[in-house]
């Protein structure tokens, strides 16, 4: 089930060893590439939750932070700087549990299956699968987070 974005963690270090991140940078929430990418991620939310993935939606200067699903200005600036993202293009970045960038796509839509296969090929994910890992019990007993349109969700 989709949950509202909990943007209390302000840096990659706050998520390290707790969750994988998919960072989606968009110049405009109405950008057709962003709309398509976000839709694909929403459709795969259950599979992403199983893999301990949190989705962070980021706009230049924290625009649309009042919607409850985009990061605020301070956090947006941090992520744009940390990952050297150009402010007016769509970028998707996958960050592993170790806090390092694992994949980046610019100005294109990445199918969720590509991200899921990439995550499943990672050594830590392979270990999770072998050990019958329950992702929900490892992140403070909660599911991973995918923002919703209204900012309201259930758990």
C-alpha positions, 0 to 999 in steps of 0.5 A: 500500500502506498504511504505518504513521504516521510521526509524527516531524513535529510541526507543519504546517511540517514538512510544508509543500511536502512533503505535503498533509495530511488531519487527522482529529480524533475524540473516540473511535476507535469513533465511527461517523462516524470508523470510516466516514471512516477506511474511506473514506480507506483505500479511496482510499489509492492515489489519495491517495498519488498526490496526496502526501497524508499522513493524521494521526489525532488524538484529544484528549490524544493518547489511543490514541497507543500504537496507533502510528496516532494522534498523541501528546499533544504533537502532538495538542494542537498540531493541536487548538490550531492548527486550533481544533478542538472536542475532542469532535467529528469534524472532517476538515481538508485542508491544502494543500502551502502549509500552509493549510487548504483544506477542513473538515468537521464531524460528517459523513463526507466521501467520498474523491471530494470530497477528490480532486476538490478536490485535483485542482482546486488550481493546484499539483496542476494543475501536477503533472499537466501536468509528469507529476509523480512524487509518490514521488520528491519526498517523500524517495523514499517514499510518502505515509502512511496509518496501518494498524490494526496499525501495520505495513505495507509499502512 
